[in-house]
Amino acid sequence: MKMAEAGKYNALFFRELGQYIKPGLSTMDLENFACAFCDRHGLFPTFKAEPRYHWALCVSINEEVVHGIPAKQKIIQDGDIVSVDIGVTLDGYIGDSCYTYMVGKVSPQARKLCDATREALDKAIKIIRPGATIGDIGHAIQSHVEPLGFSVVREYVGHGVGTQMHEPPSVPHYGQAGKGLVLQEGMVIAVEPMINAGGWETEVLKDRWTVVTKDRQLSAQYEHTIAVVKGGSRVLTA
């Protein structure tokens, strides 16, 4: 499966970035690291296919939820949580994933939020199989994080992925078990819960890209591209 080959590079990228990211770097430093990685492995940075977006990464820090634009003046500080989202295209097929790094000594609340978000994605992956529904995915995420005092972003959702970054179906990270589209063998979806420490409401900054929590509390995100296979699922970006 060509998408699995692309997904292997997502995983490799995040392993290598984990050895590089540290306080004092700018988010543009991370962007340059990503571009060099793609060049080295013959990958196309998928996000650059978006006519209005010119970067390989989205880098979102602390209260930024998604779509943070890399910038030289945005410096990573000790204690930040930094969500890095990348798409890579290999032979026309896409791997899409996101990882939130806890940089330096983070607060207990930040660690709890990141752990809960990652756990919620893991729980969602475990229920993905032929015959499960989109609502099952959202319910698995929502029912894990809300009892911990966190909230699920509503405005931005997961999606199908293949030769295009955003394909049907939409995959909300909240919902009712048993409701929605029934998953079928051969489908590939990106599940990317965005979990907030406060309320779920968001707003877009003046750059028209960066999404932040309306109450300016922390947000974390983890994402994998997942294939629905006979009897279960296969994480392509693990």
C-alpha positions as CSV (number, residue, x, y, z in Angstrom):
1,M,0.0,0.0,0.0
2,K,1.5,3.3,-1.2
3,M,-0.1,5.2,1.7
4,A,1.6,3.0,4.2
5,E,5.0,3.9,2.6
6,A,4.1,7.6,2.9
7,G,3.0,7.0,6.5
8,K,6.3,5.5,7.4
9,Y,7.9,8.9,6.7
10,N,5.5,10.7,8.9
11,A,6.6,8.5,11.8
12,L,10.3,8.9,10.9
13,F,9.8,12.7,10.8
14,F,8.3,12.9,14.2
15,R,11.0,10.7,15.7
16,E,13.7,12.9,14.2
17,L,12.0,16.1,15.1
18,G,11.7,14.9,18.7
19,Q,15.5,14.9,18.9
20,Y,15.7,18.4,17.4
21,I,12.9,20.4,19.0
22,K,14.0,22.5,22.1
23,P,13.5,25.8,23.8
24,G,15.0,28.7,21.8
25,L,14.2,27.4,18.4
26,S,11.7,29.3,16.2
27,T,8.8,27.6,14.5
28,M,10.4,28.6,11.3
29,D,13.4,26.5,12.4
30,L,11.0,23.5,12.6
31,E,9.7,24.4,9.1
32,N,13.2,24.4,7.7
33,F,13.9,21.1,9.4
34,A,10.7,19.7,7.7
35,C,11.6,21.0,4.3
36,A,15.1,19.5,4.5
37,F,13.6,16.2,5.6
38,C,11.2,16.1,2.7
39,D,14.0,17.0,0.2
40,R,16.2,14.3,1.7
41,H,13.6,11.6,1.2
42,G,12.0,12.7,-2.1
43,L,8.7,13.7,-0.5
44,F,6.4,16.6,-1.4
45,P,5.2,18.6,1.6
46,T,1.5,18.1,1.0
47,F,0.3,21.3,2.7
48,K,2.0,23.4,0.0
49,A,-0.5,22.1,-2.5
50,E,-3.0,24.4,-0.8
51,P,-2.9,27.5,-3.0
52,R,-3.1,29.9,-0.1
53,Y,-0.7,28.1,2.2
54,H,3.1,28.1,1.6
55,W,4.6,26.0,4.4
56,A,5.3,22.3,5.0
57,L,4.1,22.5,8.6
58,C,1.4,23.9,10.8
59,V,2.9,24.6,14.2
60,S,0.5,25.5,17.0
61,I,1.8,26.5,20.5
62,N,-0.2,26.4,23.8
63,E,-3.6,28.1,23.2
64,E,-3.2,27.7,19.4
65,V,-5.4,24.8,18.3
66,V,-4.5,24.2,14.6
67,H,-3.1,25.9,11.5
68,G,-0.3,27.9,13.2
69,I,1.9,29.5,10.6
70,P,5.7,29.0,11.0
71,A,7.5,32.3,11.8
72,K,11.0,33.4,12.7
73,Q,9.7,35.5,15.5
74,K,7.7,32.8,17.2
75,I,10.2,31.3,19.7
76,I,9.5,28.0,21.5
77,Q,9.8,28.4,25.3
78,D,10.5,26.0,28.1
79,G,7.2,24.6,29.2
80,D,5.4,25.1,25.9
81,I,3.3,22.4,24.3
82,V,3.9,22.5,20.5
83,S,1.5,20.7,18.1
84,V,3.3,19.9,14.8
85,D,1.1,18.8,11.8
86,I,2.6,17.5,8.6
87,G,1.4,15.9,5.4
88,V,3.8,14.2,3.1
89,T,3.1,13.0,-0.4
90,L,4.9,10.0,-1.9
91,D,4.0,8.8,-5.5
92,G,0.8,10.8,-5.3
93,Y,-0.4,9.3,-1.9
94,I,-0.6,11.1,1.4
95,G,0.3,10.5,4.9
96,D,-1.1,13.0,7.4
97,S,-0.3,13.1,11.1
98,C,0.2,15.4,14.1
99,Y,2.1,15.2,17.3
100,T,2.2,17.5,20.4
101,Y,5.6,17.9,22.0
102,M,5.9,18.8,25.6
103,V,9.0,21.0,25.6
104,G,11.1,21.2,28.7
105,K,9.3,21.3,32.0
106,V,5.6,21.6,31.3
107,S,2.8,22.2,33.9
108,P,0.9,19.3,35.3
109,Q,-2.2,20.5,33.6
110,A,-0.4,20.6,30.2
111,R,0.9,17.0,30.7
112,K,-2.6,15.8,31.7
113,L,-4.1,17.4,28.6
114,C,-1.5,15.9,26.3
115,D,-1.8,12.5,27.9
116,A,-5.6,12.6,27.7
117,T,-5.6,13.6,24.0
118,R,-3.2,10.9,23.0
119,E,-5.2,8.3,25.0
120,A,-8.4,9.5,23.3
121,L,-6.9,8.9,19.9
122,D,-5.7,5.4,21.0
123,K,-9.2,4.6,22.2
124,A,-10.7,5.7,18.9
125,I,-8.2,3.6,16.9
126,K,-9.2,0.5,18.9
127,I,-12.8,0.7,17.8
128,I,-12.2,1.4,14.1
129,R,-13.1,-1.6,12.1
130,P,-15.6,-2.6,9.3
131,G,-19.1,-2.1,10.6
132,A,-18.2,0.6,13.2
133,T,-19.6,4.1,12.6
134,I,-18.2,7.6,12.5
135,G,-20.2,8.3,15.6
136,D,-18.3,5.5,17.4
137,I,-15.0,7.3,16.8
138,G,-16.3,10.6,18.2
139,H,-18.0,9.0,21.1
140,A,-14.7,7.2,22.1
141,I,-12.9,10.5,22.1
142,Q,-15.5,12.6,23.8
143,S,-16.3,10.1,26.5
144,H,-12.7,9.8,27.5
145,V,-11.8,13.5,27.7
146,E,-14.9,15.2,29.0
147,P,-14.9,13.3,32.4
148,L,-11.4,14.7,32.9
149,G,-12.6,18.2,32.5
150,F,-11.5,18.8,29.0
151,S,-13.5,19.7,25.8
152,V,-13.6,18.6,22.2
153,V,-13.2,21.2,19.4
154,R,-16.3,21.2,17.2
155,E,-15.4,23.4,14.3
156,Y,-12.5,21.3,13.0
157,V,-12.7,17.5,12.3
158,G,-10.9,14.6,10.8
159,H,-11.4,13.5,7.2
160,G,-10.8,10.9,4.6
161,V,-7.3,10.9,3.0
162,G,-5.8,9.4,-0.1
163,T,-4.5,11.2,-3.1
164,Q,-6.0,14.4,-1.7
165,M,-5.5,15.8,1.8
166,H,-9.2,16.2,2.5
167,E,-11.5,13.6,1.2
168,P,-14.9,12.3,2.4
169,P,-16.0,11.4,5.0
170,S,-15.8,14.1,7.7
171,V,-14.8,12.5,11.0
172,P,-16.0,14.6,14.0
173,H,-14.2,13.9,17.3
174,Y,-17.5,14.0,19.3
175,G,-20.8,12.2,18.7
176,Q,-23.1,9.3,19.5
177,A,-22.1,5.7,19.4
178,G,-23.8,3.8,16.6
179,K,-24.6,6.9,14.6
180,G,-23.3,8.2,11.3
181,L,-21.6,6.6,8.3
182,V,-20.7,2.9,8.6
183,L,-17.0,2.2,8.1
184,Q,-16.1,-0.2,5.3
185,E,-12.9,-2.2,4.5
186,G,-10.6,-0.2,2.4
187,M,-11.5,3.3,3.7
188,V,-8.6,5.5,5.0
189,I,-9.3,8.3,7.5
190,A,-7.3,10.8,9.4
191,V,-8.5,11.0,13.1
192,E,-7.1,14.1,14.8
193,P,-8.7,15.1,18.0
194,M,-8.2,18.6,19.1
195,I,-8.8,18.8,22.9
196,N,-9.0,22.0,24.9
197,A,-8.2,22.5,28.6
198,G,-11.2,24.9,28.8
199,G,-14.2,25.4,26.6
200,W,-14.4,24.0,23.1
201,E,-15.0,27.3,21.3
202,T,-12.3,28.7,19.0
203,E,-11.6,31.7,16.9
204,V,-9.3,32.6,14.0
205,L,-6.6,35.2,14.4
206,K,-6.0,38.1,12.0
207,D,-3.6,36.0,9.8
208,R,-6.7,34.1,8.7
209,W,-5.1,30.8,9.5
210,T,-4.1,30.4,13.1
211,V,-7.0,29.0,15.2
212,V,-6.9,29.6,19.0
213,T,-9.1,28.7,21.9
214,K,-11.5,31.4,22.6
215,D,-10.7,31.4,26.3
216,R,-7.0,31.2,25.6
217,Q,-6.6,28.0,27.5
218,L,-4.3,25.2,26.3
219,S,-5.1,22.9,23.4
220,A,-3.4,19.7,22.3
221,Q,-3.7,17.5,19.2
222,Y,-2.6,14.1,18.0
223,E,-3.4,12.6,14.6
224,H,-2.9,9.4,12.7
225,T,-3.9,8.2,9.2
226,I,-5.7,4.9,9.7
227,A,-6.8,2.3,7.2
228,V,-10.0,0.2,7.8
229,V,-9.0,-3.4,7.2
230,K,-10.6,-6.8,7.6
231,G,-11.2,-7.3,11.3
232,G,-9.9,-4.0,12.5
233,S,-7.6,-1.1,11.5
234,R,-4.0,-0.4,10.5
235,V,-2.3,2.8,11.6
236,L,-0.3,3.9,8.6
237,T,1.6,6.7,10.4
238,A,2.6,4.9,13.5
